[in-house]
Amino acid sequence: MKKLFKPALLAGLLAMAAGAYAQDANVDPMTAHHARMDPAKRDAMMARHMQRMHDKLKIQPSQEAAWKTFAASMKPMGMPQPAAADAKLSAPERMEKMMQAHQQMQQQHLEALKTFYKQLTPEQQKIMDQMHADMGPKARGMRGKRMASAPANG
């Protein structure tokens, strides 16, 4: 009996570690990376991205004002800090409130994109469409194989 205790304990610990690793493997690496990135580095990266987009779209002087409005709207706003009254809300109510704030920010981003998009020529719109299609993790090859081989949770 004593001979089986250590191997069984070791097997149990390894199984727990493997389970924890498998859960971490489902986290999008870009999301995790950006969450812990230095804000100054993140801002610099965003500025480089926006400059590349500006150059690729070949923004004309007549489009510059619309571009600046669009670029300003794309800066991360951050989530609003919860009010003291939020402490009285239940967890589902707090989550719903956070979701609504997030949806409102996304709606503002969408409106800015639509306004800017209308200012673009058809050629620029094609470039913008392609750039937007290339933004997702699947397009960058971040999820493909890992997500296909990962077991379904649930």
Secondary structure as a PSIPRED ss2 file (coil, helix, strand):
# PSIPRED VFORMAT (PSIPRED V4.0)

   1 M C   1.000  0.000  0.000
   2 K H   0.000  1.000  0.000
   3 K H   0.000  1.000  0.000
   4 L H   0.000  1.000  0.000
   5 F H   0.000  1.000  0.000
   6 K H   0.000  1.000  0.000
   7 P H   0.000  1.000  0.000
   8 A H   0.000  1.000  0.000
   9 L H   0.000  1.000  0.000
  10 L H   0.000  1.000  0.000
  11 A H   0.000  1.000  0.000
  12 G H   0.000  1.000  0.000
  13 L H   0.000  1.000  0.000
  14 L H   0.000  1.000  0.000
  15 A H   0.000  1.000  0.000
  16 M H   0.000  1.000  0.000
  17 A H   0.000  1.000  0.000
  18 A H   0.000  1.000  0.000
  19 G H   0.000  1.000  0.000
  20 A H   0.000  1.000  0.000
  21 Y H   0.000  1.000  0.000
  22 A H   0.000  1.000  0.000
  23 Q H   0.000  1.000  0.000
  24 D H   0.000  1.000  0.000
  25 A H   0.000  1.000  0.000
  26 N C   1.000  0.000  0.000
  27 V C   1.000  0.000  0.000
  28 D C   1.000  0.000  0.000
  29 P H   0.000  1.000  0.000
  30 M H   0.000  1.000  0.000
  31 T H   0.000  1.000  0.000
  32 A H   0.000  1.000  0.000
  33 H H   0.000  1.000  0.000
  34 H H   0.000  1.000  0.000
  35 A H   0.000  1.000  0.000
  36 R H   0.000  1.000  0.000
  37 M C   1.000  0.000  0.000
  38 D C   1.000  0.000  0.000
  39 P H   0.000  1.000  0.000
  40 A H   0.000  1.000  0.000
  41 K H   0.000  1.000  0.000
  42 R H   0.000  1.000  0.000
  43 D H   0.000  1.000  0.000
  44 A H   0.000  1.000  0.000
  45 M H   0.000  1.000  0.000
  46 M H   0.000  1.000  0.000
  47 A H   0.000  1.000  0.000
  48 R H   0.000  1.000  0.000
  49 H H   0.000  1.000  0.000
  50 M H   0.000  1.000  0.000
  51 Q H   0.000  1.000  0.000
  52 R H   0.000  1.000  0.000
  53 M H   0.000  1.000  0.000
  54 H H   0.000  1.000  0.000
  55 D H   0.000  1.000  0.000
  56 K H   0.000  1.000  0.000
  57 L H   0.000  1.000  0.000
  58 K C   1.000  0.000  0.000
  59 I C   1.000  0.000  0.000
  60 Q C   1.000  0.000  0.000
  61 P H   0.000  1.000  0.000
  62 S H   0.000  1.000  0.000
  63 Q H   0.000  1.000  0.000
  64 E H   0.000  1.000  0.000
  65 A H   0.000  1.000  0.000
  66 A H   0.000  1.000  0.000
  67 W H   0.000  1.000  0.000
  68 K H   0.000  1.000  0.000
  69 T H   0.000  1.000  0.000
  70 F H   0.000  1.000  0.000
  71 A H   0.000  1.000  0.000
  72 A H   0.000  1.000  0.000
  73 S H   0.000  1.000  0.000
  74 M C   1.000  0.000  0.000
  75 K C   1.000  0.000  0.000
  76 P C   1.000  0.000  0.000
  77 M C   1.000  0.000  0.000
  78 G C   1.000  0.000  0.000
  79 M C   1.000  0.000  0.000
  80 P C   1.000  0.000  0.000
  81 Q C   1.000  0.000  0.000
  82 P C   1.000  0.000  0.000
  83 A C   1.000  0.000  0.000
  84 A H   0.000  1.000  0.000
  85 A H   0.000  1.000  0.000
  86 D H   0.000  1.000  0.000
  87 A H   0.000  1.000  0.000
  88 K H   0.000  1.000  0.000
  89 L C   1.000  0.000  0.000
  90 S C   1.000  0.000  0.000
  91 A H   0.000  1.000  0.000
  92 P H   0.000  1.000  0.000
  93 E H   0.000  1.000  0.000
  94 R H   0.000  1.000  0.000
  95 M H   0.000  1.000  0.000
  96 E H   0.000  1.000  0.000
  97 K H   0.000  1.000  0.000
  98 M H   0.000  1.000  0.000
  99 M H   0.000  1.000  0.000
 100 Q H   0.000  1.000  0.000
 101 A H   0.000  1.000  0.000
 102 H H   0.000  1.000  0.000
 103 Q H   0.000  1.000  0.000
 104 Q H   0.000  1.000  0.000
 105 M H   0.000  1.000  0.000
 106 Q H   0.000  1.000  0.000
 107 Q H   0.000  1.000  0.000
 108 Q H   0.000  1.000  0.000
 109 H H   0.000  1.000  0.000
 110 L H   0.000  1.000  0.000
 111 E H   0.000  1.000  0.000
 112 A H   0.000  1.000  0.000
 113 L H   0.000  1.000  0.000
 114 K H   0.000  1.000  0.000
 115 T H   0.000  1.000  0.000
 116 F H   0.000  1.000  0.000
 117 Y H   0.000  1.000  0.000
 118 K H   0.000  1.000  0.000
 119 Q H   0.000  1.000  0.000
 120 L C   1.000  0.000  0.000
 121 T C   1.000  0.000  0.000
 122 P H   0.000  1.000  0.000
 123 E H   0.000  1.000  0.000
 124 Q H   0.000  1.000  0.000
 125 Q H   0.000  1.000  0.000
 126 K H   0.000  1.000  0.000
 127 I H   0.000  1.000  0.000
 128 M H   0.000  1.000  0.000
 129 D H   0.000  1.000  0.000
 130 Q H   0.000  1.000  0.000
 131 M H   0.000  1.000  0.000
 132 H H   0.000  1.000  0.000
 133 A H   0.000  1.000  0.000
 134 D C   1.000  0.000  0.000
 135 M C   1.000  0.000  0.000
 136 G C   1.000  0.000  0.000
 137 P C   1.000  0.000  0.000
 138 K C   1.000  0.000  0.000
 139 A C   1.000  0.000  0.000
 140 R C   1.000  0.000  0.000
 141 G C   1.000  0.000  0.000
 142 M C   1.000  0.000  0.000
 143 R C   1.000  0.000  0.000
 144 G H   0.000  1.000  0.000
 145 K H   0.000  1.000  0.000
 146 R H   0.000  1.000  0.000
 147 M H   0.000  1.000  0.000
 148 A H   0.000  1.000  0.000
 149 S H   0.000  1.000  0.000
 150 A C   1.000  0.000  0.000
 151 P C   1.000  0.000  0.000
 152 A C   1.000  0.000  0.000
 153 N C   1.000  0.000  0.000
 154 G C   1.000  0.000  0.000
